[in-house]
Amino acid sequence: YDMHTLIGNYYTHDTFMRADARRYFERALAYYRRGHNVIGQLQCRLGIVTTRVGPRTPAPVVAELHACEALSRQHQQPYYQANALNLLANVYLQQQRWDSARHYARASLTVAARQ
């Protein structure tokens, strides 16, 4: 299922393949949940969210980003925490919520600097 995650990551970069990327991530996520692999779950959940981030990101996607950030902080995974914070900054930047974007961008840089 690492290969599913790898394929999902590859397809994420192509706008036309994002639905396929989501399917690969969801298959891998189901496997990682059965095995209680938190790092794999974080990677897949962030991958799924990445396929849904755009100019009109729905509120449930933003909530999922906050949940991923909290889970990565709880399990001391600064790489995934910085990734979630950076995605939040991008979402708020696209929504022209400058203060929120600045807050999450700074938080992302702070976490990344500690690695």
C-alpha positions as CSV (number, residue, x, y, z in Angstrom):
1,Y,0.0,0.0,0.0
2,D,3.0,2.2,0.0
3,M,2.8,2.0,-3.8
4,H,-0.8,3.2,-3.6
5,T,0.4,6.2,-1.7
6,L,3.2,6.8,-4.1
7,I,0.9,6.6,-7.1
8,G,-1.5,9.0,-5.3
9,N,1.2,11.5,-4.7
10,Y,2.2,11.3,-8.4
11,Y,-1.3,11.7,-9.7
12,T,-1.9,14.7,-7.3
13,H,0.2,16.9,-9.6
14,D,-2.1,16.4,-12.6
15,T,-5.4,18.2,-12.5
16,F,-7.1,15.5,-14.6
17,M,-5.8,12.6,-12.4
18,R,-6.8,14.0,-9.0
19,A,-9.9,11.8,-8.8
20,D,-7.7,8.7,-9.4
21,A,-5.2,10.1,-6.8
22,R,-8.0,10.3,-4.3
23,R,-9.0,6.7,-4.9
24,Y,-5.4,5.5,-4.4
25,F,-5.1,7.4,-1.2
26,E,-8.4,6.1,0.1
27,R,-7.4,2.5,-0.5
28,A,-4.1,3.0,1.3
29,L,-5.9,4.9,4.1
30,A,-8.2,1.9,4.7
31,Y,-5.2,-0.4,5.0
32,Y,-3.3,2.0,7.3
33,R,-6.4,2.3,9.6
34,R,-6.7,-1.5,9.9
35,G,-3.0,-1.6,10.9
36,H,-3.2,1.4,13.2
37,N,-0.4,3.1,11.2
38,V,-0.8,6.7,12.2
39,I,2.0,8.0,9.9
40,G,0.5,6.3,6.9
41,Q,-2.9,7.6,7.9
42,L,-1.6,11.2,8.1
43,Q,0.1,10.9,4.7
44,C,-3.0,9.6,3.0
45,R,-5.4,12.0,4.7
46,L,-3.2,15.0,3.7
47,G,-3.0,13.5,0.2
48,I,-6.8,13.3,0.0
49,V,-7.1,16.9,1.2
50,T,-4.5,18.1,-1.3
51,T,-6.6,16.8,-4.1
52,R,-9.6,18.8,-2.8
53,V,-7.8,22.1,-2.2
54,G,-8.6,24.8,-4.7
55,P,-10.1,28.3,-5.1
56,R,-13.3,27.2,-3.4
57,T,-12.2,24.7,-0.7
58,P,-15.2,23.4,1.2
59,A,-15.4,23.8,5.0
60,P,-15.1,20.0,5.7
61,V,-11.7,20.0,3.9
62,V,-10.5,22.8,6.1
63,A,-11.8,20.9,9.2
64,E,-9.9,17.8,8.0
65,L,-6.7,19.9,7.7
66,H,-7.2,21.1,11.3
67,A,-7.7,17.5,12.4
68,C,-4.6,16.3,10.6
69,E,-2.6,19.1,12.2
70,A,-3.8,18.2,15.6
71,L,-3.1,14.5,15.1
72,S,0.4,15.1,13.8
73,R,1.1,17.3,16.8
74,Q,-0.3,14.7,19.1
75,H,1.9,12.0,17.6
76,Q,5.0,14.3,17.3
77,Q,5.2,14.3,13.5
78,P,6.5,17.8,12.7
79,Y,6.8,17.0,8.9
80,Y,3.1,16.3,8.6
81,Q,2.2,19.1,11.0
82,A,4.1,21.6,8.9
83,N,2.5,20.2,5.8
84,A,-1.0,20.6,7.2
85,L,-0.2,24.1,8.4
86,N,1.1,25.0,5.0
87,L,-2.0,23.7,3.3
88,L,-4.1,25.7,5.7
89,A,-2.1,28.8,4.8
90,N,-2.7,28.1,1.1
91,V,-6.4,27.6,1.6
92,Y,-6.8,30.9,3.5
93,L,-4.6,32.7,0.9
94,Q,-6.9,31.5,-1.9
95,Q,-9.9,32.7,0.2
96,Q,-8.2,36.1,0.6
97,R,-8.2,35.7,4.4
98,W,-4.8,37.3,4.8
99,D,-4.5,37.3,8.6
100,S,-5.3,33.6,8.8
101,A,-3.0,32.8,5.9
102,R,-0.1,34.7,7.5
103,H,-0.8,33.0,10.9
104,Y,-0.6,29.5,9.4
105,A,2.3,30.2,7.1
106,R,4.3,31.4,10.1
107,A,3.3,28.4,12.2
108,S,4.3,26.1,9.4
109,L,7.7,27.8,9.1
110,T,8.2,27.6,12.9
111,V,7.4,23.9,13.0
112,A,9.6,23.2,9.9
113,A,12.5,25.1,11.5
114,R,12.4,22.9,14.6
115,Q,13.0,19.7,12.5
